Amino acid sequence: MARRAACAAALAAVVLAHPGAPAAGAADEPGGSPSAPPSVFGFPDPAADFETLSDFRLGRAVFRQFWTPAGEGPAHFDGLGPLYNARSCESCHVGDGRGRPPGDGAGGGDALTMIVKLAWPDRDAARAMVPDPVYGAQLQDRAIAGHAAEGRVAVTWTGETFAFADGEEAHMRRPDFTIAAPAYGPIAPGLVVSARIAPPLVGLGLVQRIAEADIIAGADPDDRDGDGISGRAAIVTSEHGALALGRFGWKASQPTVAGQIAAALSADMGVSSEPRPAGHGDCTPSQRRCRAAPDGNSAEFENLEAPPAILKWLVRYTENLAVPPRQDPADAGVGQGEAIFAAIGCGACHRPEFSTRPDPDQPHLGGRRVAPYSDFLLHDMGEGLDDGFAEAGAAAGEWRTAPLWAIGLTGEVNGNLAFLHDGRARSLTEAIVWHGGEARAARDAFAGLAGADRGRLLSFLGSL
């Protein structure tokens, strides 16, 4: 323990002395020094104590830090790749907000704030998928010098029109994601790809502290009450190998913030940590040069690239990103919209309130009433959102109810007005219209509203 504490102290000194130094050639990625003003999503929880704030600042520095290939930079932040998607956490979660699909926004055709999962159906298990033997579980569209990126994310859009009862129309788009320029052999027919934009990060520490029993109590997998809503708890394997309730990720595939971060470090950046110690990230045995390349695992940092201190600071940072206060909650139109939201059944999945359990480690996050507007359960969202990709016990058409808190500030954070898991919806109206399956009745009720009432409901969402 003394050695671990000494390692953490040495790392802290380095992070504070040399924050956010970009790697050579990193100018194509967003990021900034820890001293840069935070976005509206980047402020710490106002109730955090001094020790938590210290860890938060260290975590913010690491979050914005560009990692370098093994042996090419400071030992405390080397080990990038060899294959990867981004050089820093901030590169995907710009301003701690959501990502976008390629072709949207100032980045043009890049997919920097989106990842693409890869898998084959496992015939022996209805909900299981297995990674591709060559390209692995995730497409890495970047590589360090001397290695080839696996390929490039390509998307084509097909326009669709949805008609509301009053004659107005929503012009939507359906994506088809493919892999262009594959570098390690042809993509075999039938490979399932699932595109996921980076989700916003506010409120994760509060979500972590909602009691499992309170979330599971809302599940009704057999729809015994006959309301058409059959939310199902995602029971997944934690980073420690135990079964636990999944609550993070588009399909609730991770039960803890630490597990989610460790998975992203490994798959997105090729950076090892205690839960995922492989220095080569998602490189498969077929990618021999990638497996044989030097990594940043070193005895100095417990044979890891991101030792426990780094992971702890990242967890403290993301767990303590404050949910911004609601905007104009007293506005009459917002109140009317909230009533409409409840009346047409949106709250059946987008549950308004929970309480957080006491937590002696971070007491300021416990014992609070919170309003995430999610039940954190899996729901069948219908054929329109079924991309064929099952994950961690979730069927292909099942998705975790996305929290709605702070959704009205989406555009202000980084301009990425891209909603749903793959960013296909360019507005909240489009996002609602894509709802099917268990949400079809609420979607149809929304479509049947007069235009003014739809506007009131949208004003309510904008206030969150």
Buried (B, 14 or more C-beta within 10 A) or exposed (E): EEEEEEBBEBBBEBBEEBBBBBBEEBEEBBBBBBEBEBBBBBBBBEEBEEEBBBBBBBBBBBBBBBBBBBEBBEBBBBBBBBBBBBBBBBBBBBBBBBBBBBBBBEBEEBBBBBBBBBBBBEEEEEBBBEBBEBBBBBBBBBBBEEBBBBBBBBBEEEEBEBEBEEEEEBEBBEBEBBBEEBBBEEBEEEBBBBBBBBBBBBBBBBBBBBBBEBBBEBBBEEEEEEEBBBBBBBBBBBBEEEEBBBBBBBBBBBBBBBBBBBBBBBBBBBBBBBBBBBBBBBBBEBBEEBBEBEBBBBEEBBBBBBBBBBBBBBBBBBBBBBBBEBBBEEBEBBBBBBBBBBBBBBBBBBBBEBEBBEBEEBEBBBEBEBBBBBBBBBBBBBEBBBBEBBBBBBBBBBBBBBBBBBBBBBEBBBBBBBBBBBBBBBBBBBBBBBBBBBBBBBBBBBBEBEEEBBBBBBBBBBBB
